Amino acid sequence: MWKRSWQGRALTFHLAGINNQNFIMRDEQTGSFWQQVTGSAISGPLKGASLELVRNDELSFGLWKSESPEGLVLAPDPRFAGDYETKDWEAHIGKLPVSPKLKSGPVASRETVVGIAINGGARAFPVAKIIQQSPLEDSVGGTPILLVTGPDGVSIRAFVRRMPSESQPAEFFKPAAAPSGAPSQPASANAAAEKKTSAQEDWKLLDSATNSEWNFQGCATSGSAKGKCLEPVSFLKDYWFDWHNYHPNTSIYNH
């Protein structure tokens, strides 16, 4: 996601084509062509210019709605219903060959990764590993990183793994699960909703330095760090072949 302005001038973009299965956009004001994945102008009067990145989240709708109950949803325009892709678009795209040829390795060309680029360093984290290992701790470009999945098990956020105002990396972990009785089925839709809300409220991490509790927004809710928040990290959720194509020196998390 990019701010659609350059040097204070608002730009209006339209889809102009596809390159390596990435959108090429053309702005009305200058006729320059821009690469979707990098936000950079690749030809035209503004060639070499770059749009400013806007930090964003990729959350399930249910989790986003619980965090932002007053949020607005951009709904499809029924007048152009025939122009939208079908629901099986991703499955269809997944069968297409990829343009960049990659050597065989631990990650398939179309495996989905979370790509992070900081301080000249780039690293790809397979989404499956993040979900399996959350909280996942690593570093990119010398910056300690924390990746976590939310209470829905699919939404992902990334943070700088340092306590606010501290220079040393912090360690985060899930608290030990409390023993529970025999599982029971929700008796009603209300009971199911209450169970879902409870799971979101129960989601927490602890840090080894202060033993404070942290929520999925990266903020401490109890302990000596209460009220402090970790610095969020922008990332790109992408196919491995595409991330590698635009970050040829990237490393990949494979633990």
Summary of the structure (lengths in Angstrom):
residues: 255
radius of gyration: 20.9
end to end distance: 29.3
largest distance: 66.6
contacts: 650
relative contact order: 0.15
helix: 18%
strand: 31%
